[in-house]
Amino acid sequence: MELLYRSTRGAKEPVTASKAILQGLAEDGGLFVPDSIPKLTCSMEQLAGMTYQETAYEVMKLFLTDYTEEELKYCINSAYDKKFDTDVIAPLAKVEDAYYLELFHGATIAFKDMALSILPYLMTTAAKKNQVKNDIVILTATSGDTGKAALAGFADVPGTKIIVFYPKNGVSPIQEKQMVTQKGDNTFVVGIHGNFDDAQSGVKAIFGNKELAKELDQAGYQFSSANSINIGRLVPQIVYYVYAYAKLLESGEIKDGETINVTVPTGNFGNILAAYYAKQMGIPIGKLICASNDNKVLYDFFRTGEYDRNRPFILTTSPSMDILISSNLERLIYRIAGADASKDQELMKALSEQGKYEITDKMRAQLHDFCGYYASEDETAKKIAKVYGDTGYVLDPHTAVASCAYEKYVADTKDKTKTVIASTASPYKFTRSVMEAIDKEKYGSMSDFDLVDELNKISGVDVPNAIEEIRTAPVRHKTVCDAADMEQTVKTFLGVE
């Protein structure tokens, strides 16, 4: 049966999965959501014996129903290959009383690789299926990780160009170096004066500009997105939660049907929404623990039912979570509003105009699967030091935020359900924050790349290729602009004046 997708903001005709992936954002500014969440068609016992690639097919065939088996397997096998430094793709590490789902074994050592390694294949396959003649221009805002993973995925892919905007002073030095050294004749990287929300709002405004879309169409281009607003990003993320449960079952850590909890460090809400979708598919997940840093807009939302971005924007050591407008939350809002597009539209209009909205009591009652916790900068650093001191395992700051949230949840609820923590980045991506948390006196004066070698010594984990290749790589992208000039910058890159 074909699964169709519709916008969270309108009752227009639904579209196929491939069309939703090609468009990225719906024409009315809404996000594409499936008409229903399909149930898994194979047993947990069957899943337990599957590879990551086989699991991906079992999950994704249910969501991407207009892709043939051959097309989907081609996309999956092209994505999850030697680009990952482990055959299991997403290993689980048992540390103390939790299971860390390591999502950073791809080409850019962050969880975004899990989806962005497959998105270019899904998109170019979709373009062929829909007889698209234009080049696809991927337009993306990043808080640090999406940018590099998208650039790596789309670099030199025929028929595509990619333009990434990032906050000039809002990412780690290694994140920035990864982006500005990116090779590929079709890649463009721009630092903006502003924060991630400014970049994200600018990208959404460009998507919503109908006149610009016409100009681009005449020049042979059309926009799409590699941000998690694209359903082609979200669907592959569901896979690793299904896989994690199956692997815990295979290893005997849990029994078939046993409930697990999941803790996710959350900024744009896509990663935890994928876990929620996995639960809807039939994976026995109990609580979804939403972990925030000092920009605790989601923590406050789950406590009060009010989403309010009217607050200072705080730069933290977990920059991928430095976000005040969590785009993917809209997909959950639409769902708990009973798929009422007009209600969703009303709330998103309030967010745009007043910077806040409040959901109804009836909607709040449907959030019982979720709970929110947050970790301060001090708590995050102490957690990195403590876990390393106790076990020798090194967490990156985002994963440390999640670890803190899990600890607070257990202290509050006494719930000892086995828990998977999404480990979203390699500590090598945030060497300064990690090493200074472990011993500021010893490591505080070292350069970022000296710290890489020190981290290698204390962790025993090989320096990833993603870090080695940027040590001496030349800077190729030097463009910086104001948020107000993003559209003009895009036109200049594409030669559309």
C-alpha positions, 0 to 999 in steps of 0.5 A: 500500500502506498504511503503518502505525505502531506504538509503540517500546515495545509490540506493540499493533495498529499504527495509521494515519498520521492516528491516529499524528499525532492521538495524538502519543505512543503510549498506552504512552509509546512513539513511533510509528514506521513499519513500514518506511521506503518507497523513493522512487518517482521518480528523482533527475533528476525530483526535481531539477526539482521545487518544494519543494511537489512534493518534499514531496508525493513524500516525504510521500505514501509515509509518510502513506498514509491521506491522499488526494492532495487532502488532502495537497496541501491541507496542503502548499500551505497550509503552504509559502506566503507565510509563507516569505520565499523561494519556494524555501522552503529555499535552499542557501548555498555558503559556503567548502567547505560547503552551508548548508541554510537552514531559517529562512525561515518565520514564526518564523525557525527550522527548526521552521517547516518542520514546524510550519507543516504540522502543524496542517493534518495534524492537523485533517485527521486529526481529520476523517478519524477523526470526532474530536469533542473539541477537540485540546489541543496540549501542548508543551515547548520549548527555545526554537524549537518553542514559537513555531513551534507557537504560530504554527502553531496560533494561532486554528486552530478545534478546537484549543488550545495550551499551551507550557511553556518553561524560564523562564531557559533561552531567548534574550531574543528567543525568550522575547519571541516566545512571550510576545507570541503572539496567539490566543485558544487560545494559552497560554504558561508559563515553568517554574522548571527546565530543558528536560528538566524541562519535557519530562518534565512534559509526558510525565507529563501524557500518561501520566496516564490519569485526567486523559485521562478528565477531559479527555474528559468536558470535550470535550478530548484531548491531542496533541503538537507536539514532534518526538515526533509523527510528523507533525513528523518526516515533513515534516523528511525532505523538506528533505534530499531537496530539498537533494540534488535542488537540488545535482544541479539546479545541477550541484554534484553528479552523480546518485548522488554521495554527500554527507555531512550535519551537523546541530546536534542536541538532541532528535535529530529533525532528524538522524533525518529525514536518516537516514530520507532516506538509508533512502529512497534519498538517497545520504547517507554520514555523518550528523555529529551536532553537540552543544554542551557538553551532549554527551550524544549525542557521548558516546553515539556514542563509547561506546554508553552514553547517560548523562544524569547530568551537569550541565545547561549553559546555552549560547548554543545553547539549542535544543540544551540537552537531556540527554534526546534523545527521538527517539533512541528511534526509532533505538534501536528500529530498531537493536534489530531492532524489538524493543519489549521491548529498547527498553522495557528501555533506556528504563526504565533511562534513567528509573530510573538515568538511563542505559543501554548498547546491545549491541555488535550494536546499536552496529555498526548506528550506522556511519552516524553520528559525533558531534562537539561544540563548546565555547562558545569554539569556537562564538563563534570559528567565528561570528567566523571565518566572518563575517570570511572570508566576510561570512556570519553563522551563528547559534550552533546552525549554528556548532556544526554548522560546528565539528563538520564542520571537526573531522570533516574534520580527523580523517578527511580525508573531503572528501565534499561536505557539507550543514550544516543551518542551523537558525535565523536569526542574528537570533534570537540577536543578542546571542550572534552580535554579541558573538562578532563583536566583544564590545567594540563590541556588548557594551553594546547592547540586544538590539533595537539589536543587531538593527539592527547585525546588519542593517548588517553582514550586509546581510540584511533584518530578518525580520518575525518580529523587527520585529513583537515590538519593540513587541508587548505581553506577553500571557502571564505565567504562571510555575509550578514543574515539579511544578505543570504538570498543575494549570496545564493544568487551570486553563487548560482550566477542568477542576477 
